[in-house]
Amino acid sequence: MNECRKVIVKVPATTANMGPGFDCFGCAFQMYNTLTFEVAENGYTFDGFEPQYENEDNLAIQGYHAVSDYLKAPRTGLHVSIHTDIPICRGLGSSSSLLAAGAIAANVLCDGNLDKDELLNLTTRIEGHPDNLAPCLFGGMTASMMVDGRPVTVRYFISPEIEFVALIPDFEFPTSAARAALPKALVYQDAVFNISRGGVLLKALENGDERLIRLAMDDRLHEPYREMLIQGSDTAKRLARECDAMGFCLSGSGPTFMCLTKDPEFLVRIREKVAEVFPSWEVRSLAVDYRGASYQKLFS
Ligand code: HSE
């Protein structure tokens, strides 16, 4: 019998797309949400969530049920508390972090023995695409594809010379709105533009090849349609260029912008410039997380 009724799950922030890798590339960072799940008699209670998320639609509960139902475990009450560091609806994977945390908690508390591939599969059914969930669960840089409805993921190494600097606006941009902005069909040449850059970018990131990153970190599949909806995007791009970022992209569906650099002075320069124009934006240097989601059982 499983006597563990409480588990703490630590889940990393993620960026998705990374320029040309729409719905495919992702990377995990050392910025975490920490959630505690405790089995209760009835109903759902919460600590640390905004009031609108204190219900069964909470993504942590949805992730939990995706796995507990798959395991055919009877539904119980749950108490879920959260300590958040990942900003909500900013393109840094907060939704995926909740889904992944719930899935891991259910696997532990319902005596499941599912591996991370299966947890990725079950949570991707909810999120619809695996590009944030994969790095959140596995850590590191990932490329994922859907095959017959199941995600298949490989991991890549990123040169430690590369620093990621996130420009995080003070407003939300829901993924649903960002996806609604996309066209229904693509020009063939735009697909080729992205596929070719995607292949080159993965190798360039591994090798820390600045020249190739500058050439390959570009996109025609989603950024042009979304940037016009994100206030300040032209200015953010200009500031990144002025500070000589070697790469610049929308993080996931935005509104955060991700800069890549090898220059140790970049962070100071971009922080100063952003503070002048967007004083309420946060500028944050993010180190890659190679561990992915982790948990600790609590026995009381
Ligand atoms: N690939 C997704 C998108 C990431 O760009 O819509 C955000 O969930």
Boltz pocket constraint, residues with backbone or C-beta under 6 A from the ligand:
constraints:
  - pocket:
      binder: B
      contacts: [[A, 16], [A, 17], [A, 22], [A, 23], [A, 24], [A, 129], [A, 131], [A, 132], [A, 175], [A, 178], [A, 179], [A, 222], [A, 252], [A, 253]]
      max_distance: 6.0
